[in-house]
Amino acid sequence: MWAHSMTVQDYQDLIDRGWRRSGKYVYKPIMNQTCCPQYTIRCQALRFQTSKSHKKVLKKMLKFISKGDVSKAVSEEEPMDSHIEDAVSCGFVHRSESHVSEAELTPLNEDHTDRVENKDEEKGETEEEVNVKKAELASLQIRGDKDAAVPGEPSPSTKTVHAPPKPGKGADLSKPPCRKAKDIRKERKLQKLLQNQRCTLEGSPLQAEHQALLLQNSKSTANQPKSIEDFIFVPLPDDAPHKLEVRVVRSSPPSSQFKATFQESYQVYKRYQMVIHKDPPDKPTINQFTRFLCDSPLEAENPPNGPECGYGSFHQQYWLDGKIIAVGVIDILPYCVSSVYLYYDPDYSFLSLGVYSALREIAFTRQLHEKAPDLRFYYMGFYIHSCPKMRYKGVRKEQRLGDVDLRSLTGFHFALSQSQSPAQDLAEIIGDLCNGLFCSFML
């Protein structure tokens, strides 16, 4: 449907039921008729925890800004894409049995047997062990003769027969036993604790309490995993080669900052569409850009108990050294931040700006939650499991899989074990997406 004007609460109710907007056009896919089901993705931003791949993206950006490091071994594919080429280009060469020559399958002859005997005698082995090896080698030779008896037929698959392992000497008793690094760290902490206790016995009771509090605080901070904010809001050195700034400007109705940066933002969008999506130069026009990413039916609202920027449609601009390198189109609603689109300068694709901007938008949702407590979710739009470009929208434990018609969200593992059509196809691939990005699916 075409929405000329809509309150943010009305649109909040619609996206909770599986609707989305493209410009002023609001639509909902017919799940039982479409060939490519589209599932609404929702993340619980307050419970989100960064994975190993997320930290790599955040560290990559931090190193680029603070030190100017550029990772050369970075592909433009998203982290969830399967890399079949890696298996092909690896150094290990696999050959089937039909490609193995007869020379490679020839069993050991008598010369090899004599060499083995001489080596065993030099090592001081007993005659019984040499006899056992002779018998094994003779059996191998007999098998080889039998296999080679029929010249016209292909040789059957041969199995490598390994000799029984030699009795080892055991551990070196002169050296201390191997220990795990975890046990060593525990022992060091215990030694520090005992040392602090000795110092407190000599000092006053106030000093003892102070040291105990310091020890407790150090333990609590050390055991807590790093959040997105720990990577984003890091003080940079004064001589940092780059400077990154994120600005949030209202796009509808357009603010003065949005109007001043419109042309630069459009040029980034045009280049993104041409390079990434292979659009012809005449397709990404200004009218198409305005209709698609600038026009919005949402009415701007600034309630006293809401965020400082208010509710409505915005552009989150990423400024690097005084120029726009990426723009995230978002809607700020009463209960969530909804991601509409992202476009970026292809020259900076090595920074994984798709994942980085999603992490920044989650951190932005947390910031808005401090002023507006009801705003705690992050919507990533639709997930289409048959579209390779959607694979970076993986699944994490902060998510829920629900039913839009029933307006309910259920546990994700429940959907895996009791999924029915149309979730059946989705459940089959979710196991491959478990280490991806932060999503929730609504059927």
Buried (B, 14 or more C-beta within 10 A) or exposed (E): EEBEEBBBBBBBBBBBEBBBBEBBBBBBBEBEEEEEBBBBBBBBBEEBEBBEBBBBBBEBBBEBBBBEEEEEEBEEBBBBEEEEEEEEEEEEEEEEEEEEEEEEBEBBEEEEBEEBBEEBEEEEBEEEBBEEBEEBBBEBBEBBEEBEEEEEEEBEEBEEEEEEEEEEEEEEEEEEEEEEEEEEEEEEBEEEBEEBEEEBEEEEEEEBEEBBEEBEEEEEEEEEEEBBEEBBEEEBEEEBEEEBEBBBBBBBEBBEBBEEBBEBBBBBBBBBBBBBEEBEEEEBEEEBBBBBBBBBBBBBBEEEEBBEBBBBBBBBBBBBEEEBBBBBBBBBBBBBBBBBBBBBBBEBBBBBBBBBBBBBBBBBBBBBBEEBEEBBBBBBBBBBBEEEEBBBBBBBEBBBBBBBEEEEBBEBEEBBEEBEEBBEEBBEEBEEBEEBBBBBBBB
